[in-house]
């Protein structure tokens, strides 16, 4: 293809386009992480500490509950033994409680 043929080809097939910009400024968009690794580790540690704290408090409450139940049982035994000693000292004998009276005495605290 010669130079004149090339010019004729472009003259027939090319278009001159003029672009007009309303404003000559641009906007740069940058992507970044919304939640960083440091924040993730810090939040995980905070939640872990919170749940471990709840666990320790729960274990302590269960231990206190067990100690309370044991002290109530020993207190009842002691009171029953003292009542038995009082009966023996006074020389009076009482018949053992029947099933209903025994159930009522266990319910009363």
Wavefront OBJ file of the C-alpha trace (Angstrom):
o trace
v 0.000 0.000 0.000
v 1.471 3.269 -1.027
v 1.413 6.499 0.870
v -1.356 8.046 -1.233
v -3.521 4.943 -0.913
v -3.018 5.005 2.835
v -4.032 8.673 3.050
v -7.136 8.032 0.916
v -8.083 5.070 3.098
v -7.822 7.126 6.296
v -9.587 10.089 4.716
v -12.579 7.844 3.834
v -12.633 5.670 6.975
v -11.411 7.907 9.794
v -13.375 10.362 11.885
v -12.151 13.361 13.773
v -13.587 13.342 17.296
v -13.196 16.243 19.670
v -13.675 15.394 23.362
v -14.815 18.145 25.698
v -14.336 17.738 29.477
v -16.683 19.744 31.659
v -14.131 19.827 34.478
v -10.490 18.914 34.401
v -10.230 17.049 37.687
v -10.184 13.375 38.544
v -11.138 11.161 41.452
v -8.802 8.502 42.795
v -10.485 5.490 44.403
v -8.453 3.301 46.713
v -9.612 0.114 48.404
v -8.496 -0.750 51.913
v -9.516 -3.292 54.511
v -12.459 -2.329 56.668
v -11.384 -4.424 59.672
v -7.660 -4.871 60.153
v -5.809 -7.860 61.536
v -4.713 -5.956 64.647
v -8.319 -5.025 65.456
v -9.414 -8.620 64.877
v -6.812 -9.994 67.290
v -7.616 -7.318 69.890
v -11.358 -8.003 69.735
v -10.792 -11.764 69.881
v -8.630 -11.348 72.987
v -11.241 -9.121 74.601
v -14.043 -11.594 73.980
v -11.897 -14.494 75.167
v -11.157 -12.660 78.419
v -14.834 -11.886 78.904
v -15.902 -15.515 78.464
v -13.089 -16.818 80.682
v -14.188 -14.343 83.337
v -17.739 -15.647 83.125
v -16.419 -19.205 83.452
v -14.389 -18.424 86.576
v -17.334 -16.648 88.191
v -19.615 -19.594 87.398
v -17.158 -22.108 88.881
v -16.862 -20.015 92.046
v -20.649 -19.790 92.368
v -20.980 -23.583 92.031
v -18.332 -24.079 94.734
v -20.170 -21.679 97.062
v -23.441 -23.520 96.385
v -21.871 -26.884 97.254
v -20.395 -25.460 100.466
v -23.794 -24.016 101.438
v -25.519 -27.367 100.883
v -22.872 -29.174 102.957
v -23.165 -26.656 105.809
v -26.974 -26.999 105.836
v -26.683 -30.804 106.013
v -24.194 -30.673 108.899
v -26.290 -28.075 110.721
v -29.356 -30.356 110.547
v -27.326 -33.310 111.832
v -25.985 -31.207 114.679
v -29.461 -29.970 115.601
v -30.827 -33.536 115.504
v -27.968 -34.767 117.720
v -28.523 -31.905 120.180
v -32.249 -32.646 120.342
v -31.483 -36.320 120.976
v -29.070 -35.412 123.786
v -31.672 -33.109 125.334
v -34.243 -35.894 125.298
v -31.797 -38.295 126.889
v -30.843 -35.777 129.596
v -34.433 -34.999 130.451
v -35.311 -38.683 130.581
v -38.268 -38.268 128.287
v -38.613 -40.556 125.340
v -40.513 -39.568 122.260
v -41.698 -41.999 119.652
v -39.927 -41.693 116.299
v -41.845 -39.511 113.874
v -44.166 -41.234 111.471
v -43.706 -40.881 107.709
v -45.881 -37.725 107.449
v -44.233 -35.959 110.383
v -40.802 -36.874 109.062
v -41.674 -35.431 105.653
v -42.981 -32.225 107.286
v -39.846 -31.865 109.410
v -37.651 -32.221 106.331
v -39.596 -29.537 104.505
v -39.368 -27.039 107.384
v -36.067 -25.193 107.485
l 1 2 3 4 5 6 7 8 9 10 11 12 13 14 15 16 17 18 19 20 21 22 23 24 25 26 27 28 29 30 31 32 33 34 35 36 37 38 39 40 41 42 43 44 45 46 47 48 49 50 51 52 53 54 55 56 57 58 59 60 61 62 63 64 65 66 67 68 69 70 71 72 73 74 75 76 77 78 79 80 81 82 83 84 85 86 87 88 89 90 91 92 93 94 95 96 97 98 99 100 101 102 103 104 105 106 107 108 109
